[in-house]
């Protein structure tokens, strides 16, 4: 029995008469084409949406936008790869009408149209809302570190610069000693020559100047670190004892019904403490609802952020961080607040009355101080302060207490967080291979992140209702 054989290369074949016959009825490019054609590119702010009367005709921004959406949907993100696809990929030929822009034109389009491209992500959420793919009741918020286009070697912190300067000084000192020895003794063939030592010393002095310039730059700007390749990238802890990475913090809000992303933002802050309210409000606006429940992990626990959510009729569910009690002192949780008498009751049954209001770490607080801790049998386990135990209560702490009661009353809602929000991150980083950025600078990275989230949402929506279902939902 022989092998399956193909036709001979010289044999005449009858190809389909048009490009359209190559594209299946349910091919995603048909939706990309219809979706972009239905956008008002001029209103969204795309450059050259209306051609000039004179000069060389530009590429239509809709064609370049289609190319980028197709690329991110198919794990093709660089301008050079997109250029090649336009020359050989039948789907792209169909999508662009056989246009083949060069890589510079493709790259410039993404750079020059960052804000309009980010608006396209929001336009697709309108399509999903029209199809009732959003539940609009519960949104999970989380952040993940996406690697920046900046290596660890090109990132400097104060601590790193101090260590590098110290090592350079030690090497210079050692080479100078070797230079003195070389002047006094006969030259050993195995040791560096005087000229070689002088070259090394000169190189080290130049490196020291670079480190000192970086240190001075950090002092002038107030930044805690400097990245040379991508100035906006920052070294961040990855969590789970995985060390650090020069990265960006990508925040997303995910609707619970079908795990579709309703909001996306990128920051270069290493933690999530200031992200809750902005992401929650963004999700509420995208869903167009009057009220919303939002769930997030302990990293988002912040009094001010929770207060901001409540003011916008958003009910947050955020677990309270665990405060270690390694010194054997009674934790705050062991004291009971009495709202009627405006005091705290300690484990010994004594009251801590309100004393005064002050500011602590930039937040308004009310101080409650015990009066007779010295005579209490539990004093050694309660405080080391001679004036007695003090408790600082943040203004708005009642909102935190209300939220804590909700979290305990509805534990299932908090448990849903992982299954809702970590699903998109897993798909984006593993299946789509887009857990790192190709562009540099916060503005460009935000554009790239929105293209990635748009591609994820399109892929997810196609799996739910199909290509034709999406096309039918577009406004005619």
Long-range contacts (C-beta under 8 A, 24 or more apart in sequence): 19-90, 19-93, 19-94, 19-98, 20-94, 22-90, 22-91, 22-94, 23-90, 23-91, 23-94, 25-467, 25-468, 26-466, 26-467, 26-468, 27-91, 27-467, 28-73, 28-458, 28-459, 28-462, 28-467, 29-70, 29-91, 29-94, 29-95, 30-467, 30-471, 31-458, 31-462, 31-467, 31-470, 31-471, 32-66, 32-69, 32-70, 32-73, 32-95, 32-458, 33-66, 33-95, 34-471, 34-474, 35-69, 35-124, 35-127, 35-470, 35-474, 36-62, 36-65, 36-66, 36-69, 37-62, 38-474, 38-475, 39-65, 39-120, 39-123, 41-65, 41-116, 44-116, 44-119, 44-120, 44-123, 45-113, 45-115, 45-116, 45-119, 46-113, 46-116, 47-112, 47-113, 59-99, 59-101, 59-105, 59-109, 61-109, 61-113, 63-96, 63-97, 63-99, 63-101, 64-101, 64-105, 64-106, 64-109, 65-109, 65-113, 65-117, 65-120, 66-95, 66-96, 67-92, 67-95, 67-96, 67-101, 67-106, 68-106, 68-109, 68-110, 68-117, 68-451, 69-120, 69-451, 69-454, 69-455, 69-458, 70-95, 72-434, 72-451, 72-452, 72-454, 72-455, 73-455, 73-458, 73-459, 75-432, 75-433, 75-434, 77-434, 77-438, 77-448, 78-438, 79-103, 79-104, 79-106, 79-107, 79-110, 82-106, 110-439, 110-444, 110-447, 110-448, 110-451, 111-439, 111-444, 113-447, 114-443, 114-444, 114-446, 114-447, 117-447, 117-450, 117-451, 118-446, 118-447, 118-450, 120-450, 120-454, 121-264, 121-450, 121-451, 121-453, 121-454, 121-457, 122-286, 124-454, 124-457, 124-458, 125-260, 125-262, 125-286, 125-457, 127-461, 127-470, 127-473, 127-474, 128-260, 128-457, 128-461, 129-286, 129-287, 129-288, 130-473, 131-461, 131-465, 131-469, 131-470, 131-473, 133-255, 133-257, 133-258, 133-260, 133-461, 133-464, 133-465, 134-255, 134-257, 134-258, 134-260, 134-262, 134-287, 135-255, 135-256, 135-257, 135-258, 136-255, 136-257, 136-287, 136-288, 136-289, 136-292, 137-256, 137-289, 137-292, 137-293, 138-255, 138-256, 138-292, 138-293, 138-294, 138-295, 138-413, 138-416, 138-420, 139-253, 139-254, 139-255, 139-256, 139-262, 139-280, 139-283, 139-287, 139-292, 139-293, 139-294, 139-295, 140-253, 140-254, 140-256, 140-294, 140-295, 140-296, 140-416, 140-417, 140-420, 140-421, 141-251, 141-252, 141-253, 141-254, 141-275, 141-276, 141-279, 141-280, 141-283, 141-294, 141-295, 141-296, 141-300, 141-421, 142-251, 142-252, 142-254, 142-272, 142-296, 142-297, 142-417, 142-421, 142-422, 142-425, 143-249, 143-250, 143-251, 143-252, 143-272, 143-275, 143-299, 144-249, 144-250, 144-425, 144-429, 144-435, 145-236, 145-238, 145-245, 145-247, 145-248, 145-249, 145-250, 146-247, 146-248, 146-250, 146-266, 146-435, 146-436, 146-437, 146-449, 147-245, 147-246, 147-247, 147-435, 147-436, 147-437, 148-227, 148-230, 148-233, 148-246, 148-247, 148-248, 148-436, 148-437, 148-440, 148-445, 149-229, 149-230, 149-233, 149-436, 149-437, 149-438, 149-439, 149-440, 150-227, 150-228, 150-229, 150-230, 150-233, 150-246, 150-440, 151-229, 151-246, 152-235, 152-244, 152-245, 152-246, 154-227, 154-228, 154-229, 154-246, 155-225, 155-226, 155-227, 155-228, 155-233, 155-234, 155-235, 155-246, 156-211, 156-214, 156-218, 156-225, 156-226, 156-227, 156-228, 157-224, 157-225, 157-235, 158-215, 158-218, 158-224, 158-225, 161-211, 161-214, 161-215, 161-218, 164-207, 164-211, 165-208, 165-211, 165-212, 165-215, 168-204, 168-207, 168-208, 168-211, 169-208, 171-200, 171-204, 172-201, 172-204, 172-205, 172-208, 175-200, 175-201, 175-204, 176-201, 229-440, 230-440, 230-441, 231-440, 231-441, 232-268, 232-440, 232-441, 232-442, 232-445, 233-268, 233-440, 234-268, 234-269, 234-270, 235-270, 236-270, 237-270, 248-437, 248-442, 248-445, 248-449, 249-275, 250-449, 251-275, 251-279, 252-279, 252-421, 252-424, 252-425, 252-453, 253-279, 253-280, 253-282, 253-283, 253-286, 253-294, 254-420, 254-421, 254-423, 254-424, 255-283, 255-287, 256-416, 256-420, 258-460, 258-464, 259-420, 259-423, 259-424, 259-460, 260-457, 260-460, 260-461, 261-424, 261-453, 261-456, 261-457, 262-286, 262-287, 264-449, 264-450, 264-453, 265-446, 266-442, 266-445, 266-446, 266-449, 267-442, 268-442, 271-299, 272-296, 272-297, 272-299, 272-300, 273-299, 273-300, 273-301, 273-302, 273-305, 274-302, 274-305, 275-300, 275-305, 276-300, 276-302, 276-305, 276-306, 276-308, 276-309, 276-316, 276-318, 277-305, 277-306, 277-308, 277-309, 277-312, 277-314, 280-309, 280-312, 280-314, 280-316, 281-308, 281-309, 281-312, 281-314, 284-312, 284-314, 291-315, 293-317, 293-413, 295-413, 295-414, 295-416, 295-417, 295-420, 296-417, 297-417, 298-322, 303-363, 303-394, 303-396, 303-397, 303-399, 303-400, 304-363, 304-396, 306-396, 306-399, 306-400, 306-403, 307-396, 307-399, 310-399, 315-403, 315-406, 316-403, 317-403, 317-406, 317-407, 317-410, 317-413, 317-414, 318-403, 318-407, 319-407, 319-414, 320-400, 320-404, 320-407, 328-381, 329-381, 329-382, 329-383, 329-384, 330-378, 330-381, 330-382, 330-389, 332-391, 335-391, 337-393, 337-397, 337-401, 339-398, 343-368, 344-368, 344-391, 344-393, 346-370, 346-378, 346-382, 346-389, 347-378, 347-382, 348-376, 348-377, 348-378, 348-382, 350-376, 352-389, 352-390, 352-391, 357-395, 360-392, 363-394, 363-395, 364-394, 364-395, 365-392, 365-393, 365-394, 365-395, 366-392, 366-393, 366-395, 367-391, 367-392, 367-393, 368-392, 368-393, 424-453, 424-456, 427-456, 428-452, 428-453, 428-456, 432-456, 432-459
